[in-house]
Amino acid sequence: MVTLSLDQQNLYGNIVSNHTVQLFNAPNLVATFNQSPPEQIASGVLIATGRNYYLVTCKHVFNDFQSQNIVVFTKDGRYINLPEEVKLLSGDADSIDLAIAEIEASKALELMTRYIFLPHHNLEFRQFEVDDQTCFIFGFINKQTKRKGKYISTNAFGFWTGFKKINDVVKMGFNYNNNILITYSRRHQGFIDSKSVNMGPSDLRGLSGGGIWYFRYLDGKYFFTLVGIMIEHRRTNSLIIGSQIRLLSDWIK
């Protein structure tokens, strides 16, 4: 596994943060801005293929919230609502926990004032094989959001770790055709842009929908590929489970 300094971790965390958004439940935005802070419910990743734009997150996010009430803040208090129609992937019990929303062009332009849509060539649409390489998990933890006027800020959470392979993955309700398993140790995990490494949080709620990024070094450069979306944290096993991003290949134009 590649060992990176704190400065390197922050650098690469800031790179993938360009593609990662917070999802807020805000059915009444007037009330939301009279509260502090708004209610974050999940993370998401912005991707693009040609002139088609998408937001990818977890299917279970929409179990309790209506998609049109979910917003992403851009700059200076501006925001976009998710569309009413969100495609929810199903199959193999809970091993596939993915949702994808197509973002219309005008809303995509508003998102681009703050974020960057990940190009199609940075998506891993082949069957992903677990090896001993480094991966990076990135998203946002609940209850880390702050509001000052109409400006929304937060502390992102991301960490480097390794892929894991275990024998009883099927008994857990998952499989390696659909899923990626990753080790999570609270030791030496800190929030992005922190000045020191501290214990990571025990509760990772809000990180669901965040990206799992494969890290490789090629021709003197570091490359990130989005290989999965974080769907669950198993505290008893010190595991994070993700659904592979390739499962969306038939849903993206």
C-alpha positions in Angstrom: 0.0 0.0 0.0 1.2 3.5 -0.9 2.1 5.6 2.1 1.4 9.3 1.8 2.2 12.3 3.9 -0.6 14.4 5.4 0.0 17.1 2.9 -0.3 14.6 0.0 -3.5 13.2 1.4 -4.9 16.7 1.7 -3.8 17.5 -1.9 -5.5 14.5 -3.4 -8.5 14.9 -1.2 -8.9 18.4 -2.5 -8.7 17.1 -6.1 -11.6 14.6 -5.7 -13.6 17.1 -3.7 -14.2 19.0 -6.9 -16.5 16.1 -8.0 -18.2 15.4 -4.6 -21.3 17.1 -3.3 -23.3 17.2 -0.1 -27.0 16.3 -0.4 -29.4 18.3 1.9 -33.0 17.7 2.8 -34.5 21.1 2.5 -38.3 21.1 1.7 -38.6 24.6 2.9 -35.5 26.7 2.1 -36.7 29.8 4.0 -36.9 27.7 7.1 -33.6 26.1 6.3 -31.8 29.4 6.3 -33.4 30.3 9.7 -31.8 27.1 11.1 -28.2 26.3 11.7 -27.1 24.2 10.0 -29.3 22.6 7.2 -29.8 18.8 7.4 -27.2 16.9 5.4 -28.4 13.4 4.5 -25.7 12.0 2.1 -22.9 12.6 -0.3 -22.9 12.3 -4.1 -20.5 12.3 -7.1 -21.0 14.4 -10.2 -20.2 12.7 -13.5 -20.5 13.6 -17.2 -20.6 11.8 -20.5 -20.4 14.2 -23.4 -23.2 16.7 -22.8 -25.1 14.5 -20.4 -24.7 15.2 -16.7 -25.5 13.0 -13.7 -25.4 12.8 -9.9 -24.7 9.4 -8.4 -25.5 8.5 -4.8 -27.1 5.6 -2.9 -30.6 4.2 -3.5 -31.4 4.1 0.3 -31.1 7.9 0.4 -34.6 8.1 -1.2 -36.2 5.7 1.3 -37.1 8.6 3.6 -36.8 11.7 1.5 -38.4 12.9 -1.7 -35.9 13.7 -4.5 -37.4 17.1 -5.3 -36.8 18.2 -1.7 -33.1 17.3 -1.9 -30.8 20.2 -2.8 -27.1 20.8 -3.6 -25.8 24.2 -2.6 -23.5 25.9 -5.1 -22.2 29.4 -4.3 -23.5 32.3 -2.2 -26.5 30.3 -1.0 -27.7 29.3 -4.5 -28.8 25.7 -5.0 -30.3 23.2 -7.4 -33.0 20.7 -6.6 -32.7 17.1 -7.7 -35.2 16.1 -10.4 -38.4 14.2 -9.4 -37.3 11.2 -11.5 -34.3 9.4 -10.0 -33.3 6.0 -11.3 -32.9 3.4 -8.6 -30.9 0.3 -9.2 -32.2 -3.0 -7.8 -31.0 -6.6 -7.5 -29.2 -9.0 -5.3 -30.7 -7.9 -2.0 -28.7 -4.9 -0.7 -25.5 -5.5 -2.6 -26.6 -3.0 -5.3 -27.4 0.3 -3.6 -27.1 2.9 -6.3 -29.2 5.8 -7.6 -28.5 8.1 -10.5 -30.2 11.4 -11.4 -29.8 13.1 -14.7 -29.1 16.8 -14.3 -30.6 19.2 -16.9 -28.1 21.5 -18.6 -29.1 24.7 -16.8 -28.7 23.1 -13.4 -25.4 21.5 -14.5 -24.1 25.0 -15.3 -25.1 26.2 -11.9 -23.3 23.3 -10.3 -20.2 24.1 -12.4 -19.9 27.4 -10.5 -18.6 25.4 -7.6 -17.9 21.8 -8.8 -16.5 19.9 -11.7 -18.3 16.9 -13.4 -16.0 13.9 -13.5 -15.3 12.9 -17.2 -16.5 9.5 -18.4 -12.9 8.3 -18.9 -12.3 8.5 -15.2 -15.0 5.9 -14.5 -14.1 2.2 -14.1 -16.7 0.4 -16.2 -14.8 -2.9 -16.3 -15.1 -5.6 -13.6 -13.0 -4.3 -10.8 -10.6 -6.8 -9.3 -9.4 -6.3 -5.7 -5.7 -6.1 -5.3 -3.2 -4.6 -2.9 -3.4 -1.1 -4.2 -4.4 2.0 -2.4 -7.9 3.4 -2.5 -9.3 6.7 -1.3 -12.8 7.2 0.3 -14.2 10.7 0.2 -17.4 12.4 1.3 -19.1 14.3 4.0 -20.0 13.3 7.5 -23.3 14.4 9.0 -23.4 17.2 11.6 -20.2 18.8 10.2 -22.0 21.6 8.2 -21.9 25.2 9.3 -23.8 28.2 8.0 -22.9 31.8 8.0 -25.6 33.9 6.4 -26.2 32.1 3.1 -22.8 30.6 2.9 -22.6 26.8 3.6 -19.3 25.3 4.6 -18.3 21.9 6.0 -15.4 19.7 6.9 -14.9 16.9 4.3 -13.8 13.5 5.4 -11.6 11.2 3.4 -8.9 8.6 4.0 -6.5 6.3 2.3 -6.9 2.6 2.9 -6.7 -0.8 1.3 -9.1 -3.1 -0.4 -10.1 -6.2 1.5 -11.2 -9.7 0.6 -12.9 -12.0 3.0 -14.3 -15.5 2.7 -17.8 -15.0 4.2 -18.7 -12.0 2.0 -21.7 -13.9 0.6 -23.0 -14.6 4.1 -22.9 -10.9 4.7 -25.2 -10.3 1.8 -22.6 -9.1 -0.7 -20.5 -10.4 -3.5 -17.5 -9.4 -5.4 -19.3 -9.1 -8.7 -21.2 -6.1 -7.4 -19.3 -4.9 -4.3 -16.0 -3.6 -3.1 -14.9 -4.1 0.6 -12.5 -1.7 2.2 -10.8 -1.6 5.6 -11.7 1.3 7.9 -9.6 1.9 11.0 -10.3 5.0 13.1 -6.6 5.3 13.9 -4.7 8.0 11.9 -7.8 9.2 10.1 -8.6 12.9 10.0 -10.7 15.4 8.2 -9.3 16.8 5.0 -7.4 20.1 5.5 -6.8 19.3 9.2 -3.3 20.2 10.4 -2.8 16.9 12.2 -4.0 13.3 12.0 -6.5 12.3 14.7 -8.9 9.5 15.4 -11.5 9.2 12.7 -15.2 9.3 13.5 -17.0 6.2 14.7 -20.2 7.2 13.0 -19.9 7.6 9.2 -23.4 8.5 8.4 -23.5 11.1 5.6 -20.6 9.4 3.9 -23.0 7.1 2.0 -22.9 8.2 -1.7 -19.3 9.3 -1.5 -16.8 8.0 -4.0 -14.4 5.1 -3.8 -11.4 6.1 -5.8 -8.7 3.8 -7.1 -5.3 5.3 -6.9 -2.5 4.4 -9.4 0.8 5.8 -10.4 1.5 5.8 -14.2 4.2 7.5 -16.2 5.3 9.8 -13.4 1.7 10.9 -12.6 -1.0 10.0 -10.1 -4.4 9.0 -11.5 -7.8 8.6 -9.9 -10.5 6.4 -11.2 -13.9 6.2 -9.6 -14.6 2.5 -9.0 -17.5 2.5 -6.6 -19.9 4.4 -4.3 -19.8 3.9 -0.5 -23.1 2.3 0.6 -22.6 1.0 4.1 -20.3 1.0 7.2 -20.1 -2.2 9.2 -18.6 -1.1 12.5 -18.4 -4.7 13.9 -16.2 -5.7 11.0 -14.3 -2.4 10.5 -15.5 -2.5 6.9 -16.8 -0.1 4.4 -18.9 -1.6 1.6 -19.3 -0.1 -1.8 -21.3 -0.9 -5.0 -19.2 -0.9 -8.2 -19.7 2.0 -10.5 -19.7 -0.2 -13.5 -23.2 -1.3 -12.6 -24.4 2.1 -13.9 -22.9 1.6 -17.4 -26.3 0.7 -19.0 -27.9 3.7 -17.4 -25.6 6.4 -18.6 -26.0 7.7 -22.2 
